[in-house]
Amino acid sequence: MKRVITYGTFDLFHLGHVRLLRRLAALGDELVVGCSTDEFNKLKGKKSVMPFEQRLEILEACRYVAKVIPEREWDQKRGDITREEISVFGMGDDWTGKFDDLKDLCEVVYLPRTEDISTTQLRAEVKRMAEG
């Protein structure tokens, strides 16, 4: 069985997330998603609109996702890849080169992001609309 893994916050779940997960799922038989916890996001200097539990539930409901695990720290990826028997590690191309050190464990791929949509853009648009 070919298993794929990816990581992210998946805040304000949107079409770009769906398309990325669909493309990653097509690379193997099962897709495992590491969802950043609120505590980990705080360490990264990020604050999610949606709490971890809600983001987790949304990911679990996505038909492309076989399993969701909490992402608690940067250094857990090597252990996750081994434990989950991962064949492919995939991320959006905004991370190109950042995880090449994992190539000794599995194939590493960087997929293009969906144009004209991102959580950052959604936040800005909601803020703009709220301001009038």
C-alpha positions as CSV (number, residue, x, y, z in Angstrom):
1,M,0.0,0.0,0.0
2,K,1.3,3.4,-1.0
3,R,0.7,6.0,1.8
4,V,1.0,9.8,1.4
5,I,1.4,12.4,4.2
6,T,1.1,16.1,4.3
7,Y,1.0,18.8,7.0
8,G,-0.8,22.1,7.5
9,T,-3.0,24.2,9.7
10,F,-6.1,24.0,7.4
11,D,-7.7,27.0,8.9
12,L,-10.8,28.4,7.2
13,F,-11.0,25.3,5.0
14,H,-11.4,26.3,1.4
15,L,-11.2,25.2,-2.2
16,G,-7.4,25.4,-2.3
17,H,-7.3,22.9,0.6
18,V,-9.7,20.5,-1.2
19,R,-7.7,20.6,-4.4
20,L,-4.4,20.0,-2.6
21,L,-5.8,17.1,-0.7
22,R,-7.3,15.6,-3.8
23,R,-4.0,15.8,-5.7
24,L,-2.1,14.4,-2.8
25,A,-4.6,11.5,-2.3
26,A,-4.2,10.7,-6.0
27,L,-0.4,10.0,-5.4
28,G,-1.2,6.9,-3.4
29,D,-3.7,4.6,-1.8
30,E,-4.2,6.6,1.5
31,L,-3.6,10.1,2.6
32,V,-2.5,10.9,6.2
33,V,-2.8,14.6,7.2
34,G,-0.8,16.2,10.1
35,C,-3.0,19.0,11.4
36,S,-1.1,21.7,13.4
37,T,-2.4,22.0,16.9
38,D,-3.2,25.4,18.4
39,E,-0.2,25.1,20.6
40,F,2.1,24.4,17.7
41,N,0.6,27.3,15.7
42,K,1.4,29.6,18.7
43,L,5.0,28.5,18.6
44,K,5.0,29.3,14.8
45,G,3.6,32.8,15.6
46,K,0.2,31.9,14.0
47,K,-3.3,32.1,15.4
48,S,-6.1,30.1,13.8
49,V,-9.6,31.4,13.5
50,M,-10.9,27.8,14.0
51,P,-9.7,25.8,17.0
52,F,-7.8,22.5,16.4
53,E,-10.7,20.3,17.2
54,Q,-12.9,21.9,14.5
55,R,-10.1,21.7,11.9
56,L,-9.5,18.1,12.8
57,E,-13.2,17.2,12.4
58,I,-13.4,18.9,9.0
59,L,-10.3,17.1,7.8
60,E,-11.7,13.8,9.0
61,A,-14.9,14.4,7.1
62,C,-13.0,15.0,3.8
63,R,-13.3,12.0,1.5
64,Y,-9.6,12.3,0.4
65,V,-8.3,11.9,3.9
66,A,-7.8,8.5,5.5
67,K,-6.3,9.6,8.8
68,V,-5.6,12.8,10.6
69,I,-2.8,13.1,13.2
70,P,-1.9,16.1,15.4
71,E,1.2,18.1,14.3
72,R,2.8,19.2,17.6
73,E,6.3,20.1,16.6
74,W,8.6,20.6,13.5
75,D,10.7,17.5,14.4
76,Q,8.0,14.9,14.4
77,K,7.9,14.3,10.7
78,R,10.6,11.7,10.5
79,G,8.9,9.6,13.2
80,D,5.5,10.0,11.6
81,I,6.9,8.9,8.2
82,T,8.3,5.7,9.8
83,R,5.4,5.0,12.1
84,E,2.7,5.6,9.4
85,E,4.7,3.7,6.7
86,I,4.7,6.6,4.3
87,S,5.9,6.4,0.7
88,V,5.3,10.0,-0.3
89,F,5.7,13.3,1.6
90,G,3.8,16.1,-0.1
91,M,3.5,19.8,0.5
92,G,2.5,22.9,-1.4
93,D,5.2,24.5,-3.5
94,D,5.5,27.4,-1.2
95,W,7.6,24.9,0.9
96,T,9.9,23.8,-2.0
97,G,13.2,22.5,-0.8
98,K,12.3,22.9,2.9
99,F,11.8,19.1,3.5
100,D,14.3,17.6,1.1
101,D,16.1,16.1,4.1
102,L,13.3,13.6,4.3
103,K,14.2,12.1,0.9
104,D,16.2,9.3,2.6
105,L,12.9,8.0,4.1
106,C,10.4,8.6,1.2
107,E,9.7,10.5,-2.0
108,V,9.2,14.2,-1.4
109,V,7.0,16.2,-3.7
110,Y,5.9,19.9,-3.8
111,L,2.6,20.6,-5.6
112,P,1.5,23.9,-7.0
113,R,-0.9,25.9,-4.9
114,T,-4.4,26.8,-6.2
115,E,-4.1,30.3,-7.6
116,D,-6.2,33.2,-6.2
117,I,-7.1,31.5,-2.9
118,S,-5.5,31.2,0.4
119,T,-6.4,31.4,4.1
120,T,-4.4,34.7,4.2
121,Q,-6.5,36.1,1.4
122,L,-9.8,34.9,3.0
123,R,-8.9,36.6,6.3
124,A,-8.1,39.9,4.5
125,E,-11.3,39.8,2.5
126,V,-13.4,39.1,5.6
127,K,-11.7,42.0,7.4
128,R,-12.2,44.3,4.4
129,M,-15.9,43.4,4.3
130,A,-16.3,43.9,8.0
131,E,-14.7,47.3,7.8
132,G,-17.2,48.4,5.3
